[in-house]
């Protein structure tokens, strides 16, 4: 971001120098300067949008791959790639739990950790299943419940230019992942 700020500063200095030499052609030089500034800002915005599309596409590939791996390892809550907000919320909670478990295992050691997990397993087996509460902002929209992402093998190969993302699903619902 500083690189673009520095570029804007240099451009402003160059445009100011051009303007000071304009004399009688002041209005024409002002218009040229405004056009160059607008073109530069448009170019920066296009680069930003391209970078956002690139990062979003790579994130989608990573998410689908992680979901496939966790599905193949038979982790409960993972049934293949999906973009359903409720499923992703539940999967993020499961991944958070798994991360905490591995962190704890490294801290206390394998034997005490296995003993603790076995005691948790027996305690949880005696409990009645309950539904996981959903955070505010996530609706159980039935039209998205059955939508799944194509398998990772079907993603386009890595290229320099990524296609624009087209989806009717709103990823910016304010969902906070754990």
HELIX and SHEET records of a PDB file:
HELIX    1   1 UNK A    2  UNK A   20  1                                  19    
HELIX    2   2 UNK A   23  UNK A   25  5                                   3    
HELIX    3   3 UNK A   26  UNK A   72  1                                  47    
HELIX    4   4 UNK A   85  UNK A  108  1                                  24    
HELIX    5   5 UNK A  110  UNK A  126  1                                  17    
HELIX    6   6 UNK A  142  UNK A  145  1                                   4    
HELIX    7   7 UNK A  152  UNK A  154  5                                   3    
END                                                                             
